[in-house]
Amino acid sequence: MNKKIIIAVISFILAVMAGFGEYMYLQNLNKAQYTVAVAVQEIKPNESLQGKIKYVKTNISAPNTKITGKEYARVLIPQGSVITEEMVTSEKTNQNLKKVAVKSDLVSAVGGQIKAGTFVDVGFIPQKDYADQYPPGIILHHVQVAGVFNQEGMEMSTKVFGNMQTTSSLAGVILFLNEEDIVKLKDYEAHGTIYFVIDSSQNM
């Protein structure tokens, strides 16, 4: 008899604790300060996010408060993933475009302001011996950046890149270009220095 009473009391206490725990969780959830976008299904590269995400509250500072659902996936986004700005782009990628890497440094890459999805104008400064044949100036307009990478070939995220929290410096920028522009870019790169210009009106 005593054992049954003890078991009943323990069960009651556990039930109360579980209920209190759930209550506190819901209270904290209601007080959450941040909202994040989460993929409700797998989103393939170049697919629209519209109808494929949901917003949830969290107490953890979120890096993706600007996700609106109108963006396109830049990479494969698994179901249940919290979506960050580095994963998306504002414009759908032209499927006929290819990726090409260009050597760059922090100065040429606008002091770390370039990230995946940014649209840039590509500029050129010739080596002294080629100034007549390859005049300086903007050689390509409204080019989308696919990513930036360091000396180890690792992609540099916006936050690590912008805050310089890395032991490896910027080595290059990856661009989306058609085959004709790729040939043109590589020809110019072989005869001088490539740099980038961000047009704020293209990246609103």
C-alpha positions in Angstrom: 0.0 0.0 0.0 2.8 2.4 0.9 4.6 1.6 -2.3 1.5 2.5 -4.3 1.2 5.8 -2.5 4.9 6.6 -3.1 4.6 5.7 -6.8 1.5 7.8 -7.1 3.1 10.8 -5.4 6.3 10.5 -7.6 4.1 10.3 -10.7 2.2 13.4 -9.7 5.4 15.3 -9.0 6.8 14.4 -12.4 3.6 15.4 -14.1 3.6 18.7 -12.4 7.3 19.3 -13.3 6.7 18.4 -17.0 3.7 20.7 -17.2 5.6 23.5 -15.6 8.5 23.0 -17.9 6.2 23.1 -21.0 4.6 26.3 -19.6 8.0 28.0 -19.1 9.0 27.0 -22.6 5.9 28.5 -24.1 6.3 31.7 -22.0 9.9 32.1 -23.3 8.8 31.4 -26.8 6.2 34.2 -26.6 8.9 36.6 -25.3 11.4 35.7 -28.1 12.9 38.8 -29.6 14.1 37.5 -33.0 12.5 35.9 -36.0 14.2 33.5 -38.3 13.2 31.9 -41.6 13.3 28.1 -41.7 13.0 25.9 -44.8 9.9 23.7 -44.6 11.1 21.6 -47.5 14.3 21.1 -49.4 15.0 24.1 -51.7 17.3 23.5 -54.7 19.7 26.1 -56.1 17.9 28.8 -58.2 14.5 27.9 -56.8 12.3 30.6 -55.2 11.9 30.6 -51.4 8.2 31.6 -51.8 5.9 29.1 -50.1 8.8 27.0 -48.9 9.7 28.8 -45.7 8.2 29.6 -42.3 9.1 32.1 -39.7 9.8 31.0 -36.1 10.7 33.1 -33.0 13.9 32.6 -31.1 15.8 34.2 -28.3 19.1 33.7 -30.2 20.3 36.7 -32.2 19.4 35.8 -35.8 21.5 36.6 -38.9 18.6 36.4 -41.3 16.0 38.9 -40.3 16.0 40.3 -43.8 14.8 37.1 -45.5 11.4 38.0 -47.1 10.6 34.9 -49.1 11.0 36.6 -52.4 14.7 35.5 -52.8 16.1 32.5 -54.7 18.3 29.8 -53.2 22.0 30.2 -54.1 22.8 26.8 -52.6 21.0 23.6 -51.7 19.0 24.3 -48.5 18.0 21.2 -46.6 14.6 21.0 -45.0 14.6 22.4 -41.5 17.6 24.7 -42.1 17.7 28.2 -40.7 18.2 30.4 -43.8 20.9 33.0 -43.8 21.5 35.8 -46.3 24.6 34.0 -47.7 22.3 31.1 -48.9 20.1 33.3 -51.1 20.2 35.9 -53.9 17.7 38.5 -54.9 17.7 37.5 -58.6 17.3 34.2 -60.3 20.6 33.0 -61.9 20.7 32.7 -65.6 21.1 28.9 -66.2 23.4 29.6 -69.2 26.0 31.4 -67.0 29.0 29.6 -65.7 31.2 30.2 -62.7 34.7 31.7 -63.1 37.2 32.6 -60.5 39.2 35.9 -60.5 42.2 36.7 -58.3 41.4 39.5 -55.9 42.5 41.1 -52.6 40.7 43.0 -49.9 41.1 46.4 -51.7 40.0 45.1 -55.1 37.0 43.5 -53.5 35.8 46.9 -52.1 37.1 46.3 -48.6 35.1 43.2 -47.9 31.8 44.5 -49.0 31.4 42.0 -51.8 29.4 38.8 -51.0 27.5 36.1 -52.8 24.6 37.6 -54.6 26.1 41.1 -54.9 26.0 42.7 -58.4 29.2 44.5 -59.4 30.9 46.2 -62.3 34.2 44.8 -63.2 37.1 47.2 -63.7 40.6 46.8 -65.2 44.0 48.5 -64.7 46.6 47.5 -67.3 50.2 46.7 -66.8 52.4 49.4 -68.1 53.5 47.6 -71.2 49.8 46.9 -72.2 48.3 50.3 -71.6 47.8 51.1 -75.3 46.2 47.8 -76.2 44.2 47.4 -73.0 42.9 50.8 -71.8 41.8 51.1 -68.2 38.1 51.3 -67.2 35.0 49.2 -66.7 35.0 46.1 -68.9 31.9 44.3 -67.6 28.6 45.6 -66.1 26.1 44.2 -63.7 27.8 40.9 -63.0 26.6 38.7 -60.2 29.0 37.4 -57.6 28.7 33.7 -56.8 31.1 33.8 -53.8 34.4 34.8 -52.4 37.2 32.4 -51.2 40.4 32.5 -49.2 43.8 31.1 -49.8 42.8 27.6 -48.7 39.9 27.6 -51.3 37.3 27.9 -48.5 34.3 30.1 -49.1 34.3 33.2 -46.8 31.0 34.0 -45.3 29.8 37.6 -45.1 30.2 37.9 -41.3 33.6 36.3 -41.1 34.8 38.2 -44.2 33.4 41.5 -43.1 34.7 41.3 -39.5 38.1 39.9 -40.6 37.7 37.0 -38.2 39.9 34.7 -40.2 43.5 33.7 -40.3 43.5 33.4 -44.1 43.2 36.4 -46.4 40.9 36.9 -49.4 42.3 35.2 -52.5 39.6 35.5 -55.2 36.0 36.2 -56.2 33.8 33.8 -58.2 31.5 35.4 -60.8 28.6 34.2 -63.0 29.5 34.9 -66.7 28.7 33.6 -70.1 31.5 32.0 -72.1 32.2 35.1 -74.2 32.7 37.3 -71.2 34.7 34.6 -69.4 37.2 34.7 -72.3 37.3 38.5 -72.3 37.8 38.7 -68.5 40.6 36.2 -68.5 42.3 38.0 -71.4 42.2 41.2 -69.5 43.3 39.5 -66.2 46.4 38.3 -67.9 47.4 41.8 -68.8 46.6 43.8 -65.7 44.6 44.0 -62.5 40.9 43.3 -62.0 38.9 45.3 -59.5 35.2 45.6 -58.6 32.8 48.4 -58.2 29.5 48.0 -56.3 26.6 50.0 -57.7 24.3 50.6 -54.8 21.3 50.9 -57.1 21.8 47.3 -58.3 21.9 45.9 -54.8 18.9 47.5 -53.1 
